[in-house]
Amino acid sequence: MEVILNGQQINVIVSHKKIKNIYFRFDDSGNLCVSASKWITNKEISKLIEKNKKSLEKMMNKVEKKKERANEFRYLGNSYELIYDDNQKEVEFQEGKLIAKNEEMINKFLKLKVKEIFTHEVNKMKDIIATPEFTLKFRKMKTRWGVCNYKLCTITLNTELIRYSRDEIRYVIVHEMCHFYHHDHSKNFWNMVEYYYPNYKNARKELRD
């Protein structure tokens, strides 16, 4: 079975399983994989694909963008071609390229920059938003860009934020600092975020893509 999405001819791979609902996903080869009950015919699947075409095209765009980013090195919102050189003594940025001896050198560089840049941005926001004294932590997280534990007075920032621009980093910091005042995502919380970071919706969109 095949379908046209975003003007491209896409293979559809159907797997019949003991499930009630139907699920769509794109695999690494760009095929549309459909999991469905054995009672659902290919004709019905085709109708469902057509009905959900816009949503599937958005899903396809996200998958393609993710694949593109997997082949590049991103740092502070910019993309670089990654080049390894055994003679390199330190990480160097040069005309759209990032040159390093090996992955270990890059990881050490990023670890230092995470602490340096995140701490700097937090200290700037502390002069603007009055919060209780808190401990700043850094760690890699799969599902969250930041965490505010108002009871323990800690803010933890996702180390992967170093790949985004300073604007997106600032937004996450503002977001977490506002949680000292509002512990949920109520209207009052978002009003406070917007007061300190008016373009927060654009930053959220960048972090979702």
Solvent accessible surface area in square Angstrom, and as a share of the most:
residue,aa,sasa,rsa
1,M,86,0.38
2,E,98,0.44
3,V,24,0.14
4,I,89,0.45
5,L,0,0.00
6,N,60,0.31
7,G,72,0.69
8,Q,84,0.37
9,Q,123,0.55
10,I,13,0.06
11,N,78,0.40
12,V,11,0.06
13,I,79,0.40
14,V,40,0.23
15,S,45,0.29
16,H,90,0.40
17,K,108,0.46
18,K,206,0.87
19,I,53,0.27
20,K,194,0.82
21,N,92,0.47
22,I,41,0.21
23,Y,122,0.46
24,F,40,0.17
25,R,142,0.52
26,F,20,0.08
27,D,31,0.16
28,D,130,0.68
29,S,92,0.60
30,G,26,0.25
31,N,26,0.13
32,L,0,0.00
33,C,17,0.10
34,V,1,0.00
35,S,24,0.15
36,A,0,0.00
37,S,14,0.09
38,K,130,0.55
39,W,200,0.70
40,I,36,0.18
41,T,73,0.43
42,N,83,0.43
43,K,145,0.62
44,E,82,0.37
45,I,0,0.00
46,S,50,0.32
47,K,130,0.55
48,L,52,0.26
49,I,2,0.01
50,E,108,0.48
51,K,167,0.71
52,N,53,0.27
53,K,60,0.25
54,K,164,0.69
55,S,69,0.44
56,L,2,0.01
57,E,37,0.17
58,K,139,0.59
59,M,70,0.31
60,M,9,0.04
61,N,74,0.38
62,K,114,0.48
63,V,41,0.23
64,E,61,0.27
65,K,82,0.35
66,K,154,0.65
67,K,91,0.38
68,E,117,0.52
69,R,60,0.22
70,A,83,0.65
71,N,136,0.70
72,E,62,0.28
73,F,14,0.06
74,R,31,0.11
75,Y,19,0.07
76,L,36,0.18
77,G,35,0.33
78,N,82,0.42
79,S,62,0.40
80,Y,37,0.14
81,E,102,0.46
82,L,69,0.34
83,I,55,0.28
84,Y,110,0.42
85,D,53,0.27
86,D,115,0.60
87,N,122,0.63
88,Q,27,0.12
89,K,181,0.77
90,E,121,0.54
91,V,22,0.13
92,E,67,0.30
93,F,73,0.30
94,Q,84,0.37
95,E,164,0.74
96,G,44,0.42
97,K,71,0.30
98,L,0,0.00
99,I,23,0.12
100,A,0,0.00
101,K,87,0.37
102,N,57,0.29
103,E,112,0.50
104,E,103,0.46
105,M,36,0.16
106,I,7,0.04
107,N,80,0.41
108,K,122,0.52
109,F,35,0.15
110,L,17,0.08
111,K,158,0.67
112,L,127,0.63
113,K,52,0.22
114,V,7,0.04
115,K,133,0.56
116,E,101,0.45
117,I,6,0.03
118,F,0,0.00
119,T,49,0.29
120,H,95,0.42
121,E,1,0.00
122,V,3,0.02
123,N,74,0.38
124,K,81,0.34
125,M,14,0.06
126,K,67,0.28
127,D,129,0.67
128,I,103,0.52
129,I,1,0.01
130,A,76,0.59
131,T,33,0.19
132,P,64,0.40
133,E,142,0.64
134,F,18,0.08
135,T,75,0.44
136,L,37,0.19
137,K,102,0.43
138,F,61,0.25
139,R,138,0.51
140,K,144,0.61
141,M,18,0.08
142,K,206,0.87
143,T,129,0.75
144,R,135,0.49
145,W,73,0.26
146,G,5,0.05
147,V,34,0.20
148,C,19,0.12
149,N,56,0.29
150,Y,83,0.32
151,K,164,0.69
152,L,129,0.64
153,C,40,0.24
154,T,17,0.10
155,I,1,0.00
156,T,13,0.08
157,L,0,0.00
158,N,5,0.02
159,T,34,0.20
160,E,46,0.21
161,L,0,0.00
162,I,4,0.02
163,R,65,0.24
164,Y,20,0.08
165,S,30,0.19
166,R,87,0.32
167,D,74,0.38
168,E,20,0.09
169,I,0,0.00
170,R,61,0.22
171,Y,11,0.04
172,V,4,0.02
173,I,0,0.00
174,V,1,0.00
175,H,23,0.10
176,E,10,0.04
177,M,0,0.00
178,C,0,0.00
179,H,19,0.08
180,F,24,0.10
181,Y,107,0.41
182,H,51,0.23
183,H,101,0.45
184,D,79,0.41
185,H,104,0.46
186,S,41,0.26
187,K,161,0.68
188,N,93,0.48
189,F,0,0.00
190,W,47,0.17
191,N,75,0.39
192,M,31,0.14
193,V,0,0.00
194,E,82,0.37
195,Y,167,0.64
196,Y,62,0.24
197,Y,31,0.12
198,P,97,0.61
199,N,96,0.49
200,Y,18,0.07
201,K,138,0.59
202,N,98,0.50
203,A,3,0.02
204,R,89,0.33
205,K,113,0.48
206,E,79,0.35
207,L,13,0.06
208,R,145,0.53
209,D,48,0.25
